Structures are given as structure tokens and as C-alpha cells.
Amino acid sequence: MQLSENDILKRVRHVEIKTRGLSDEIFAGKYHTAFRGRGMSFAEVREYRVGDDVRDIDWNVTARSDRAHVKVYEEERELTMMLLVDVSPSRMFGSQELTKKNMITEVAATLAFSAAKNNDKVGCILFSDRVEKFIPPKKGRSHILMIIRELVGYEPTGEATNISEALRYLVGVNKKRATTFLLSDFVDAEADVARMEDALKIASSKHDIMAIRIYDQRDRELPNVGVVEIKDAETGERSWLDTSSRRVREFWQEEYDRCRDAMNTMLGQHRVDVAEVRTDGDFVVELLKMFKQR
């Protein structure tokens, strides 16, 4: 269902009120602690002192002054955050109060406001089976509200998921190292795992990537409600399931766990931390766990 402009503005305001408070009270300090000092930038030149690393000698200044000088570096305090957000059709599912789209929007908004509190730039890549939209990194509340507006109201053209394409695009548009959050339910990502791993090898060497899996209880657990027809949101394929069968319910859960564990293993091999957030869960707790591991 396409939202009206008035509905979008109301939802943006609701998301801002809810998530800005969370970022102010909880995330700002944790965010800064977890991600500070990710790079070094040139600060000044001074005379060489005993114990300085000879590799830091500035030979041009040394030649002009006849005295050895070294380059001094400092931690880069300003970071760039990139949000890679899955907007494929499966995000519209939700058996609880919030859909996966709702939860993705709230998590992304909280992270963005946390970055703003730290005076960092925030950018966003919306993707499905293609890159749908790129929002270049900028600072400021109005910029974050624009990102939230896109998360709330954007209507994708793609009908499947291609995480590898989003990762390749990230590498192409961001030359400077960025703190990157990949938000997805990872539905059907297993079909793209080979290309995803190739893209992740390059992307994780250039950027600090964290994955946030947003899932619904029914992605993993089927209720016992008899024979039901289900439809794959991304392929359109329909099938019938006898949910009264314990064997069917167990297979559904085992298959979800297998795919999740395989994806988490692959992400871990490329130094990507993973947080798992359920649509009826507390994402604050899960993100804090991930931050504390860093």
C-alpha cells in the first residue's frame, strides 16, 4: 500500500520522537566508544625527538631546515556512517505489532541520530535486487529526517534481494573508510552467497561492517493452525503447509536455523559482527551487545 504524503510525514515524526530519545539517552556514548579512532590524519610537523619513528620523518621539511622533522598524526574524530538498507518485498512481513520494515526503520534512525550526536556524517544505500537509491553522507538533523522519510515512504522497483550488489556499490562510492551497518532479513540471501562472499571480501577490507538481521517470529516458528497457503514475497511462489504436523514445524525451524548459521559463519569469517533483532524484541539490548564486543 502506497502511503500518502501526510501519512509519511506523520510516521517520520513518530520515528524521530521515538528513536532520537533512545540515541540521546543510550547510544551516543556507546557509539563513540565503539567506533572512535578508526583512522589517522596528518596534524602537523615538529622537530625530531629521540625515540620518534624514522619512518615519520618529513624529508622535504628536513632538507629545507637542516634539522630532522617528523610528521605528527592524530585520530580521526569525524566518522562517516553508511546505512545499507534492504527494501525488498520480504521486509513488509510482520506477525506482531511491527513489521520488519518498521523495525529496520527504527534501528536505522537510532543509529543515524547516534552518529549525528557524535557529529558524524550519515549516508544511506537502499537496495533490493539492485541499488534503488543512494543518499550521500552529510551532517545535520534535516538530512537524517530526509533519510527516515525515504525509509518510511520509498517504493522499491526490485522484487528480490541482492546484497552483493549493495556491497559493491558501497566500495565504489565511498573511498574513505566508513562505519557501515547492513540491515536486512537476509531472506533468499543464501542463493547469492557466493557472489556476496566475494563482494564482502573487498568491502570488509575497506570498511568497518556490521550486519543487523531483522526477523519475525514466524520466519522461524510456524503456529499450529492447520493447513495454510503461504506465499514467498520475493518470488511469488505459493505452497501449502500442514502446520498441524510437528515434523513440518520442526523442518521449518531447522531450515531457518541452518540458513542463519551458515550466513553468520560466513559473515564472521570476514570480521563482520552480527546482531539479531526480532520484530517484537528490544533492539536496544541487541545493539548494545554488539557494541560491547568491539
C-alpha positions as CSV (number, residue, x, y, z in Angstrom):
1,M,0.0,0.0,0.0
2,Q,1.4,3.4,-1.0
3,L,1.4,6.0,1.7
4,S,0.1,9.5,1.3
5,E,2.4,12.4,1.8
6,N,0.6,13.2,5.1
7,D,0.9,9.7,6.3
8,I,4.6,9.7,5.5
9,L,5.2,12.9,7.4
10,K,3.3,11.6,10.5
11,R,5.3,8.4,10.5
12,V,8.6,10.3,10.1
13,R,7.7,12.4,13.1
14,H,6.8,9.4,15.2
15,V,10.0,7.7,14.3
16,E,12.0,10.8,15.2
17,I,10.4,11.2,18.6
18,K,10.9,7.5,19.5
19,T,14.4,7.0,18.2
20,R,16.0,10.3,18.9
21,G,15.3,9.8,22.6
22,L,16.9,6.4,22.5
23,S,20.0,7.7,20.8
24,D,20.4,10.6,23.2
25,E,20.0,8.6,26.3
26,I,21.7,5.3,25.4
27,F,23.7,5.2,22.2
28,A,25.7,8.4,21.9
29,G,28.4,7.4,24.4
30,K,28.4,3.7,23.4
31,Y,28.6,4.5,19.7
32,H,31.5,6.9,20.2
33,T,33.4,4.4,22.4
34,A,32.9,1.5,19.9
35,F,33.9,3.3,16.7
36,R,36.3,6.1,17.6
37,G,39.8,6.2,16.3
38,R,39.2,4.2,13.1
39,G,41.8,6.2,11.2
40,M,44.7,8.6,11.5
41,S,45.0,12.0,9.8
42,F,48.0,14.4,9.4
43,A,48.1,17.1,12.1
44,E,51.5,18.9,12.0
45,V,55.3,18.7,11.6
46,R,57.7,19.1,14.5
47,E,61.4,18.6,15.1
48,Y,62.6,15.0,15.5
49,R,63.0,13.8,19.1
50,V,64.9,10.7,20.3
51,G,62.6,7.8,20.1
52,D,60.5,9.0,17.2
53,D,59.9,6.6,14.3
54,V,62.3,7.4,11.5
55,R,59.5,6.3,9.1
56,D,57.6,9.5,10.1
57,I,60.4,11.9,9.0
58,D,59.3,14.6,6.6
59,W,62.3,14.7,4.3
60,N,61.2,17.8,2.5
61,V,60.9,19.9,5.6
62,T,64.1,18.3,7.0
63,A,66.0,19.3,3.8
64,R,64.8,22.9,4.0
65,S,65.6,23.4,7.7
66,D,68.7,21.3,8.0
67,R,67.1,19.7,11.1
68,A,65.2,16.5,11.2
69,H,61.4,16.9,11.3
70,V,58.7,14.3,11.7
71,K,55.0,14.2,10.7
72,V,52.6,14.0,13.6
73,Y,49.2,12.3,13.2
74,E,46.0,12.3,15.3
75,E,43.0,10.1,15.5
76,E,40.2,11.0,13.0
77,R,37.4,12.1,15.3
78,E,34.9,12.6,12.5
79,L,33.5,9.4,11.2
80,T,31.2,8.5,8.3
81,M,28.3,6.1,8.8
82,M,26.7,4.3,5.9
83,L,23.4,2.5,6.3
84,L,22.8,-0.3,3.8
85,V,19.1,-1.0,4.0
86,D,17.3,-3.9,2.4
87,V,14.0,-2.6,0.9
88,S,13.0,-5.9,-0.8
89,P,9.3,-7.1,-0.5
90,S,10.0,-9.5,2.4
91,R,10.5,-6.6,4.7
92,M,6.8,-5.9,4.6
93,F,6.0,-9.1,6.7
94,G,5.2,-8.9,10.3
95,S,3.1,-11.1,12.6
96,Q,3.5,-8.8,15.6
97,E,2.8,-5.1,16.2
98,L,5.7,-4.1,14.0
99,T,6.6,-5.3,10.5
100,K,10.3,-5.9,9.6
101,K,10.2,-2.6,7.7
102,N,9.1,-0.8,10.9
103,M,11.9,-2.3,12.9
104,I,14.5,-1.6,10.2
105,T,13.4,2.0,10.1
106,E,13.6,2.4,13.9
107,V,17.0,0.8,14.2
108,A,18.4,2.8,11.2
109,A,17.0,6.0,12.6
110,T,18.5,5.4,16.1
111,L,21.9,4.7,14.6
112,A,21.7,7.8,12.4
113,F,20.8,10.1,15.4
114,S,23.6,8.5,17.4
115,A,26.1,9.4,14.6
116,A,24.7,12.9,14.5
117,K,25.2,13.2,18.2
118,N,28.9,12.4,17.5
119,N,29.0,15.0,14.7
120,D,29.5,12.3,12.1
121,K,28.2,12.2,8.5
122,V,25.5,9.7,7.7
123,G,24.7,8.3,4.2
124,C,22.3,5.6,3.1
125,I,22.1,3.0,0.3
126,L,18.6,1.4,-0.3
127,F,18.8,-1.9,-2.2
128,S,16.6,-4.8,-3.3
129,D,18.0,-6.9,-6.2
130,R,19.6,-3.7,-7.3
131,V,20.7,-0.4,-5.8
132,E,17.5,1.6,-5.5
133,K,18.7,4.9,-4.1
134,F,22.0,6.4,-2.9
135,I,21.9,9.3,-0.3
136,P,25.4,10.7,0.0
137,P,26.8,11.2,3.6
138,K,26.0,14.6,5.2
139,K,25.5,16.0,8.7
140,G,22.5,17.5,10.3
141,R,19.0,16.8,11.6
142,S,17.3,17.7,8.3
143,H,19.5,15.2,6.5
144,I,18.6,12.4,8.9
145,L,14.9,13.3,8.6
146,M,15.2,13.0,4.9
147,I,16.8,9.5,5.2
148,I,14.0,8.5,7.6
149,R,11.4,9.8,5.1
150,E,12.9,7.5,2.4
151,L,12.9,4.6,4.8
152,V,9.2,5.2,5.5
153,G,7.9,6.1,2.1
154,Y,10.2,4.7,-0.6
155,E,8.6,2.3,-3.0
156,P,11.2,-0.1,-4.5
157,T,11.2,-1.4,-8.1
158,G,13.1,-4.6,-7.4
159,E,11.4,-7.7,-6.2
160,A,14.2,-9.8,-4.7
161,T,17.4,-9.4,-2.6
162,N,21.0,-8.9,-3.9
163,I,23.3,-7.9,-1.0
164,S,26.4,-8.3,-3.1
165,E,25.3,-5.5,-5.4
166,A,24.9,-3.2,-2.5
167,L,28.4,-4.0,-1.1
168,R,30.0,-3.4,-4.5
169,Y,28.2,-0.1,-4.8
170,L,29.4,0.9,-1.3
171,V,33.0,0.3,-2.3
172,G,32.5,2.3,-5.4
173,V,31.0,5.4,-3.9
174,N,32.8,5.5,-0.5
175,K,36.6,5.9,-0.9
176,K,37.0,6.9,2.8
177,R,36.6,4.2,5.4
178,A,33.0,4.2,6.8
179,T,31.3,2.6,9.7
180,T,28.7,0.5,7.8
181,F,25.5,-1.1,9.1
182,L,23.9,-3.7,6.8
183,L,20.2,-4.0,7.8
184,S,18.3,-6.9,6.2
185,D,16.3,-10.0,7.0
186,F,18.7,-11.9,4.7
187,V,15.8,-13.8,3.1
188,D,16.9,-15.5,0.0
189,A,20.5,-14.2,0.6
190,E,21.7,-17.8,0.6
191,A,21.1,-18.0,-3.2
192,D,23.6,-15.2,-3.6
193,V,26.1,-16.3,-1.0
194,A,29.0,-17.0,-3.4
195,R,28.8,-13.5,-5.0
196,M,28.1,-12.0,-1.6
197,E,31.2,-13.5,-0.1
198,D,33.4,-12.2,-3.0
199,A,31.9,-8.7,-2.5
200,L,32.3,-8.9,1.2
201,K,36.0,-9.7,1.0
202,I,36.6,-6.4,-0.7
203,A,34.1,-4.3,1.2
204,S,35.2,-5.5,4.7
205,S,38.8,-4.7,3.9
206,K,37.9,-1.1,3.1
207,H,35.0,-0.5,5.6
208,D,34.0,-1.4,9.1
209,I,30.9,-3.5,8.5
210,M,28.3,-4.8,10.9
211,A,25.2,-6.8,10.0
212,I,21.8,-6.5,11.7
213,R,19.4,-9.3,10.9
214,I,15.8,-8.2,11.4
215,Y,13.4,-11.2,11.6
216,D,9.9,-12.1,12.6
217,Q,8.9,-14.9,15.0
218,R,7.1,-16.6,12.1
219,D,10.2,-16.6,10.0
220,R,11.4,-19.3,12.3
221,E,8.4,-20.7,14.1
222,L,5.2,-21.9,12.5
223,P,2.0,-21.8,14.6
224,N,-0.2,-24.9,14.8
225,V,-3.2,-23.6,12.8
226,G,-3.8,-26.4,10.3
227,V,-3.4,-26.3,6.6
228,V,-2.4,-22.9,5.3
229,E,-1.3,-21.4,2.0
230,I,1.9,-19.4,2.1
231,K,3.4,-17.0,-0.5
232,D,7.1,-16.1,-1.0
233,A,7.1,-12.3,-1.0
234,E,10.1,-12.1,-3.3
235,T,9.5,-15.0,-5.8
236,G,5.7,-15.0,-5.7
237,E,5.8,-18.8,-5.3
238,R,2.8,-20.3,-3.4
239,S,2.7,-23.5,-1.5
240,W,0.5,-25.3,1.1
241,L,1.8,-26.3,4.5
242,D,0.1,-28.6,7.1
243,T,1.2,-26.7,10.2
244,S,-0.6,-29.2,12.5
245,S,2.3,-31.6,11.6
246,R,5.1,-31.4,14.2
247,R,7.5,-32.7,11.6
248,V,6.6,-29.8,9.2
249,R,7.1,-27.2,12.0
250,E,10.4,-28.7,13.1
251,F,11.7,-28.8,9.5
252,W,10.7,-25.1,9.1
253,Q,12.7,-24.2,12.2
254,E,15.7,-26.3,11.3
255,E,15.9,-24.9,7.8
256,Y,15.8,-21.3,9.1
257,D,18.5,-22.1,11.7
258,R,20.6,-23.8,9.0
259,C,20.5,-20.8,6.7
260,R,21.0,-18.3,9.6
261,D,24.0,-20.2,11.0
262,A,25.7,-20.6,7.6
263,M,25.3,-16.8,6.9
264,N,26.5,-15.9,10.3
265,T,29.6,-18.1,9.9
266,M,30.4,-16.5,6.5
267,L,30.0,-13.0,7.9
268,G,32.2,-13.9,10.9
269,Q,34.9,-15.1,8.6
270,H,35.1,-11.6,7.2
271,R,35.2,-9.9,10.6
272,V,31.5,-8.8,10.4
273,D,29.8,-8.6,13.7
274,V,26.1,-9.7,13.7
275,A,23.1,-8.6,15.8
276,E,19.8,-10.3,15.5
277,V,16.7,-8.3,16.2
278,R,13.1,-9.8,16.3
279,T,10.2,-7.6,15.4
280,D,8.7,-7.9,18.9
281,G,12.1,-7.7,20.6
282,D,14.2,-4.9,22.2
283,F,16.7,-3.8,19.6
284,V,18.5,-1.6,22.2
285,V,19.7,-4.7,24.0
286,E,20.9,-6.4,20.9
287,L,22.8,-3.5,19.5
288,L,24.5,-2.8,22.9
289,K,25.6,-6.4,22.9
290,M,27.2,-5.9,19.5
291,F,28.8,-2.6,20.6
292,K,30.3,-4.2,23.7
293,Q,32.1,-6.8,21.6
294,R,34.1,-4.2,19.7
